[in-house]
Amino acid sequence: MSARLTSPILRRGLLALATSLALAPMAFAQSPIVIKFSHVVAVDTPKGKAAEFFAKRAAELTKGRVKVEVYPNSQLYKDKEEMEALQLGSVQMLAPSLSKFAPLGVKEFEVFDLPFIFDDYTALHKVTQGPVGQGLLKKLESRGITGLAFWDNGFKVMSANKPLKSVADYKGLKMRIQSSKVLDAEMRALGALPQVLAFSETYQALQTGVVDGTENPPSNLYTQKMHEVQTNVSVTNHGYLGYAVVVNKKFWDGLPADIRTALNKAMVESTKVANDVAFQDNKDALDKVKASGKTAIYTPSMAERFLLKKALVPVHKQMASRIGDETLQAIYKETNFDPSKL
Ligand code: LMR
């Protein structure tokens, strides 16, 4: 026995076992909670940058007990699949655009797609940072999703391979839209032919002529290089594109309370970063598109924008029953929007 114990192989084995037993509780305590955060845009976008910031602050505020892994650029999932993955728990966190929630049955979210509903960021933030926004996030609970925050992207521009000045210029154009019935109605009101495509398929569809044009905030247009396959951009600011940051409810409810508190704090900070970055990046992106020399940028005159508004505001009434009149009226009240006054 003692001869065997003195065997160097056995001694090494026992030593390794003792070390691993001693370290086991530590290793267990140290293995972090992993949050997979999937999104469809580039890293260098408002959402991409805010997601990275959240990952950093989540690690700091939880002292390494949470590790957020960010998967950008539809690397893991495209638009529709990522929603399914969240509900199944294959990823824990997403920030889909608000236009992408109606297919879950939460049609109220399409209110954000209504053309000209927000005059500016002040009007918008009254909704996204106030009780109406909170009420909308609550509606996700029945779908197994907890809404944590709204993050801005920005106001949208239109693009195509021809100048888009008057309403008549949109007639017959095949326009890529997100999966929203309000956006469908918006394009039809202009005489265009809307086509729903995943974000990750948009560049190629524009390049190959599957669609003629699209709408997006400048930051998305530029970071997806859409301007390289679109000769004309019109700065219409006719609608808004923003995000709801959401988590799988079961996962979220199962987290220790102190972790949830720390993550909520990280989220509040990240929302500020997201909104500040979005404001700046959209301005910079337009400048960069201009500097590329590949695309002509047109800013409609007040009269042209008024005619565009006149053509598009009837979409509110048309979509009111789908969105829910209660939600629509609540937003009108917050933003002082009066559709009868044009
Ligand atoms: C789009 O599909 O155009 C956008 O929702 C992409 C995004 O997430 O900003």
Residues whose N, C-alpha, C, O or C-beta is under 5 A from the ligand:
A	BS01	LMR	V40 V41 S97 Q178 F199
